[in-house]
């Protein structure tokens, strides 16, 4: 099963997804944590752009994310074939929500059309003002205006038929432990462990 964690920067995706992966492994469930952008060569270029060390236009960045995802999908297919539950810190919805702010949404969908659809999306919803208080390092998308636009995209996307049936919205403004327990229960139910 492919489980994607989504949400704006600062919503707790990395913290909660890594804890979930550790808990699944502790329970004897074969689990693998991964992230986008990846640690591969394309992912490293993306990180340079996000951190402001390299400048590219929006189309180039969207294409870099799509290329990085293609490499990621090859890894995901292998892991899923071997019977792992894969926990991904960001995935396809991130490109649609983020790149869809600056580019036509249909174009962003088109360059990502070959990506596997996740079996479950955990969308950690958070007010952008609170998200900005949480982020430690400022990056390309870390402005209130930009995060509001990205959140609006997420909320619009997850109402679409393709996403609504596979997405669970979790209030990420609550404490870490409460969010973790909520997400764990959702995932265990989906895995039919409880």
Buried (B, 14 or more C-beta within 10 A) or exposed (E): BBBBBBBBBBBBBBBBBBBBBEBBBEEEBEBBBBBBBBEBEBBEBBBEBBEEEEEBEEBEBBBBBBBBBBBBBEBBEEBBEEEBBBBBBBBBBBBBBBBBBBBEBEEBBEBBEEBBEBBBBBBBBBBBEEBBEEBEEEEBBBEEEBBBBBBBBBEBBBEEEEBEEBBBBBEBBBEEEEBBEBBBEBBBEBBEEE
